[in-house]
Amino acid sequence: MEIIVSIWMFMMGTIFGSFYNVVGLRLPKEESIVSPGSHCMTCNHKLTAIELIPIISYFLAKGKCKHCGAKISYIYPLFEAACGLLFALSYLSFGLTPDLIIALTFISMMVIIVVSDYSYLIIPDSILIIFGSLLAFEITLISGFETLFTSLMNGLGAMIFMFALKKFGDFLFKKESMGGGDIKLMFIIGFVLSFPLSIVSVFLASLIGLPISLVYLNKSNDHVIPFGPFLALGSIILLLMQFSIDNFIAL
């Protein structure tokens, strides 16, 4: 049963991942996420149903547009597979429980933010507001208003910490060290993970991002590196592993 549900969750994750990719690419440019439909970015050929099957379509088309032959980035199937894996891992971590709903909502938001911040260095306020409101509704429905209030205080503490960290970075590097989107994102991270774990997620994100950033800076003269994707990855790891601050104290 667990294997069947995991496979189903993976399949659903790839479908949502394909849609989240569209949202992350279009929303920062203030484009409709509905119209026009999915199409080839080179020749504008409207993709048919067979060309929209997550992961499989890429291999059926041999990584090229069937209409004009333009190469399709391998990032698309990788992204779909990653989202599918995250959905499956969420189920394996939380089971068919109310917490699974919160986990999937949180991960969905983070997936969109990764696309947006990586592509445009933007974390849209609309995504934070929509998913933040949805998470607040879910937490209230599952655990009540007292837990919601505690979560709000955790989020506020995380946001204040991130703001202070930004100010320190600005002073240290004599330039803008962090975007406002990262600060607002920390509110959601603290809201879901708790204030102490949100701080851990920052250090985990830095640990993950440092070697990647060094490689990137070595190959590019552009010194602007989005921190949002690393924050997303660090917080998702803590979420799926169900860490509590007591785990770290014990270490």
PyMOL commands that set and color helices and strands:
alter all, ss='L'
color gray80, all
select helices_A, chain A and resi 2-29+49-52+56-60+75-94+98-120+125-143+145-173+180-193+195-219+228-240+245-250
alter helices_A, ss='H'
color red, helices_A
deselect
rebuild
show_as cartoon
